[in-house]
Amino acid sequence: MKQDADGRPDVPITLEVDRETAKVLLAVLIDLGEWQAAGVPSEPLAAHECNALGAFMKKLDVALGGSGRIS
């Protein structure tokens, strides 16, 4: 079985998010891509965007075998 860089099995990771979180994540990723393409610093995120992104990052960390404590 193929392994990832950490020596763990390289298997698909599936996360479920609610519709609002998915919309926020899409908007943030699009904005970041546009800012990167333009070569300009990104704008600060709104509080609700930070909260949604933080919750998603914790879920993703746990799914990857971490503790869910993102610092």
C-alpha positions in Angstrom: 0.0 0.0 0.0 1.2 3.5 -0.9 2.2 5.6 2.1 2.3 9.3 2.7 5.3 11.4 3.8 4.5 10.5 7.5 4.6 6.8 6.7 0.8 6.4 7.1 -1.3 4.6 4.5 -2.2 7.1 1.7 -6.0 6.6 1.8 -8.7 9.2 0.9 -9.8 11.6 3.6 -13.5 12.5 3.6 -14.9 15.3 5.7 -18.5 16.5 5.9 -19.1 20.2 6.4 -22.4 22.1 6.5 -23.4 24.2 3.5 -22.5 27.5 5.1 -19.0 26.3 6.0 -18.5 25.0 2.5 -19.5 28.4 1.1 -17.1 30.2 3.4 -14.2 27.8 2.5 -14.8 28.2 -1.2 -14.9 32.0 -0.9 -11.7 32.1 1.2 -9.9 29.8 -1.2 -11.0 31.8 -4.3 -9.9 35.1 -2.6 -6.6 33.7 -1.6 -5.9 32.4 -5.1 -6.8 35.8 -6.6 -4.6 37.7 -4.2 -1.7 35.3 -4.8 -2.2 35.6 -8.6 -2.2 39.4 -8.3 0.9 39.3 -6.1 -0.6 41.3 -3.3 -1.1 40.5 0.4 -4.3 38.9 1.4 -7.0 40.8 3.2 -7.8 39.9 6.8 -10.6 37.4 7.2 -13.9 38.3 8.8 -14.6 36.7 12.2 -17.1 34.2 10.8 -14.6 33.2 8.1 -11.9 32.7 10.8 -14.3 30.6 12.9 -15.4 28.4 10.0 -11.8 27.9 8.7 -10.6 27.1 12.2 -13.3 24.5 12.8 -12.5 22.9 9.4 -8.8 22.9 10.1 -9.4 21.1 13.4 -11.6 18.4 11.7 -8.9 18.0 9.0 -6.1 17.6 11.5 -8.0 14.9 13.4 -8.8 13.1 10.1 -5.1 13.1 9.4 -4.3 11.6 12.8 -3.6 14.8 14.7 -5.0 16.0 18.0 -7.2 18.7 16.5 -5.2 21.3 18.4 -4.1 23.8 15.7 -1.7 26.5 16.9 
